[in-house]
Amino acid sequence: MKTLLYSAIAIFLCSAFASAQSKPNDAIARQLRAFNTESAITLTHDNASNMSKVMAVSGNFSDSEAKAADIRAMNFAVGFLYPGQSLDKSPDPILLTFWILAKQNRFGNGHALVVQLDGQTLDLGDSRYVARPRDSMEYLNFNLSRDVLARISAGSNVKFTLGGASFTFSADQLKIISDLLRLSDPAYNK
């Protein structure tokens, strides 16, 4: 009988703690304003599906890197979805998508991501690849763990290769990833 009582109390306390860690969309919106990311990160809610989305869109990588890769421009979006209007747990993995504008498909035959981070090499594998030749666009989608994204955003000189082309994350791009990770933590309420 005592075991049943202790189990019931433990379940009650766990559920109370879990609900205390929930972060409503209005709290996320307040944090977005405080980050001052100049609208790089957005929060939307779709009433029809009752899903919320937090998405960050970066500025372009350098023109010289784009030219060397034989593309017009490249940026990325990073984000996640969650049901309802309250974030109850940190999403893991998080979607990172590179958006590539090119005259012709550049990454169709090679789209692996390898990150050089503080002397370490992280081979993050192949993307889920989508090409839209009519729009001159390619999309390289990666599901990355929070840990990997946190390591990337904490780096000071983060370089990577994507399909054999070399790029460097700017300080602003790293800040966007860091801000998104903080937003996606229900316990972070500053």
C-alpha positions as semicolon CSV with decimal commas, in nm:
position;residue;x (nm);y (nm);z (nm)
1;M;0,000;0,000;0,000
2;K;0,282;0,241;0,088
3;T;0,449;0,164;-0,246
4;L;0,131;0,258;-0,430
5;L;0,099;0,579;-0,230
6;Y;0,464;0,675;-0,292
7;S;0,424;0,598;-0,663
8;A;0,114;0,817;-0,684
9;I;0,294;1,104;-0,509
10;A;0,596;1,067;-0,739
11;I;0,375;1,074;-1,048
12;F;0,190;1,380;-0,918
13;L;0,515;1,565;-0,846
14;C;0,662;1,474;-1,185
15;S;0,351;1,594;-1,367
16;A;0,345;1,916;-1,162
17;F;0,714;1,976;-1,242
18;A;0,660;1,899;-1,612
19;S;0,372;2,144;-1,636
20;A;0,582;2,408;-1,458
21;Q;0,840;2,371;-1,736
22;S;0,590;2,453;-2,008
23;K;0,650;2,779;-2,198
24;P;0,346;2,943;-2,363
25;N;0,376;3,116;-2,699
26;D;0,333;3,461;-2,545
27;A;0,646;3,399;-2,331
28;I;0,836;3,289;-2,642
29;A;0,718;3,605;-2,823
30;R;0,847;3,822;-2,534
31;Q;1,183;3,648;-2,549
32;L;1,201;3,704;-2,924
33;R;1,158;4,078;-2,875
34;A;1,429;4,078;-2,608
35;F;1,677;3,895;-2,835
36;N;1,665;4,181;-3,086
37;T;1,740;3,952;-3,379
38;E;1,576;4,195;-3,622
39;S;1,301;3,949;-3,720
40;A;1,548;3,670;-3,800
41;I;1,346;3,440;-3,572
42;T;0,970;3,413;-3,603
43;L;0,697;3,237;-3,408
44;T;0,377;3,139;-3,587
45;H;0,073;2,936;-3,490
46;D;-0,160;2,764;-3,736
47;N;-0,510;2,737;-3,592
48;A;-0,623;2,475;-3,845
49;S;-0,355;2,224;-3,744
50;N;-0,305;2,366;-3,392
51;M;0,071;2,362;-3,452
52;S;0,325;2,629;-3,358
53;K;0,650;2,690;-3,545
54;V;0,967;2,868;-3,442
55;M;1,197;2,938;-3,736
56;A;1,515;3,140;-3,779
57;V;1,636;3,253;-4,121
58;S;1,996;3,362;-4,156
59;G;2,155;3,615;-4,381
60;N;2,351;3,489;-4,680
61;F;2,693;3,333;-4,658
62;S;2,969;3,547;-4,808
63;D;2,955;3,632;-5,178
64;S;3,312;3,507;-5,224
65;E;3,223;3,166;-5,079
66;A;2,909;3,150;-5,294
67;K;3,109;3,236;-5,606
68;A;3,375;2,975;-5,522
69;A;3,095;2,716;-5,482
70;D;2,949;2,816;-5,822
71;I;2,620;2,932;-5,674
72;R;2,445;3,269;-5,661
73;A;2,368;3,272;-5,289
74;M;2,311;3,049;-4,989
75;N;2,155;3,097;-4,646
76;F;1,989;2,865;-4,398
77;A;1,679;2,823;-4,187
78;V;1,669;2,639;-3,857
79;G;1,353;2,557;-3,668
80;F;1,103;2,321;-3,515
81;L;0,729;2,255;-3,477
82;Y;0,531;2,169;-3,165
83;P;0,163;2,098;-3,098
84;G;-0,059;2,363;-2,943
85;Q;0,043;2,702;-2,813
86;S;0,283;2,595;-2,542
87;L;0,629;2,442;-2,568
88;D;0,635;2,152;-2,322
89;K;0,976;2,000;-2,399
90;S;1,290;2,094;-2,587
91;P;1,273;1,969;-2,946
92;D;1,541;1,722;-3,048
93;P;1,639;1,693;-3,328
94;I;1,600;2,035;-3,489
95;L;1,573;2,090;-3,864
96;L;1,853;2,285;-4,035
97;T;1,793;2,359;-4,403
98;F;2,037;2,524;-4,640
99;W;1,864;2,726;-4,914
100;I;2,078;2,750;-5,228
101;L;2,013;2,976;-5,525
102;A;2,202;2,853;-5,833
103;K;2,172;2,872;-6,211
104;Q;2,172;2,493;-6,220
105;N;2,160;2,222;-5,957
106;R;2,492;2,225;-5,776
107;F;2,442;1,982;-5,486
108;G;2,236;1,704;-5,646
109;N;2,528;1,460;-5,657
110;G;2,692;1,552;-5,327
111;H;2,529;1,699;-5,021
112;A;2,714;1,574;-4,715
113;L;2,779;1,820;-4,431
114;V;3,116;1,817;-4,253
115;V;3,178;2,079;-3,982
116;Q;3,527;2,186;-3,866
117;L;3,481;2,293;-3,507
118;D;3,766;2,392;-3,276
119;G;4,004;2,134;-3,422
120;Q;3,740;1,860;-3,444
121;T;3,566;1,725;-3,751
122;L;3,195;1,647;-3,724
123;D;3,069;1,437;-4,014
124;L;2,695;1,506;-4,003
125;G;2,604;1,291;-4,303
126;D;2,397;1,342;-4,614
127;S;2,100;1,570;-4,637
128;R;1,749;1,503;-4,747
129;Y;1,784;1,679;-5,083
130;V;1,515;1,866;-5,276
131;A;1,568;2,055;-5,603
132;R;1,331;2,304;-5,763
133;P;1,499;2,377;-6,098
134;R;1,212;2,601;-6,211
135;D;1,291;2,832;-5,916
136;S;1,671;2,780;-5,940
137;M;1,659;2,654;-5,579
138;E;1,803;2,359;-5,391
139;Y;1,721;2,263;-5,032
140;L;1,949;2,050;-4,815
141;N;1,768;1,934;-4,500
142;F;1,946;1,800;-4,191
143;N;1,796;1,681;-3,862
144;L;2,060;1,780;-3,609
145;S;2,069;1,714;-3,238
146;R;2,051;2,002;-2,990
147;D;2,399;1,903;-2,874
148;V;2,550;1,940;-3,221
149;L;2,376;2,275;-3,278
150;A;2,491;2,397;-2,935
151;R;2,850;2,301;-3,015
152;I;2,830;2,478;-3,352
153;S;2,676;2,796;-3,205
154;A;2,939;2,809;-2,929
155;G;3,227;2,794;-3,177
156;S;3,430;3,099;-3,268
157;N;3,547;3,008;-3,618
158;V;3,312;2,744;-3,753
159;K;3,386;2,627;-4,105
160;F;3,209;2,354;-4,296
161;T;3,197;2,180;-4,629
162;L;2,874;2,106;-4,804
163;G;2,897;1,891;-5,112
164;G;3,266;1,974;-5,139
165;A;3,218;2,353;-5,118
166;S;3,360;2,547;-4,821
167;F;3,169;2,798;-4,609
168;T;3,209;2,980;-4,277
169;F;2,931;3,062;-4,031
170;S;2,925;3,435;-3,950
171;A;2,894;3,559;-3,592
172;D;2,534;3,668;-3,668
173;Q;2,447;3,322;-3,801
174;L;2,593;3,155;-3,490
175;K;2,396;3,395;-3,267
176;I;2,071;3,306;-3,445
177;I;2,130;2,936;-3,376
178;S;2,217;3,010;-3,013
179;D;1,906;3,226;-2,967
180;L;1,684;2,958;-3,121
181;L;1,827;2,697;-2,884
182;R;1,753;2,918;-2,582
183;L;1,398;2,981;-2,706
184;S;1,344;2,608;-2,748
185;D;1,424;2,536;-2,384
186;P;1,102;2,553;-2,175
187;A;1,310;2,619;-1,862
188;Y;1,473;2,929;-2,015
189;N;1,247;3,221;-1,919
190;K;1,466;3,531;-1,937
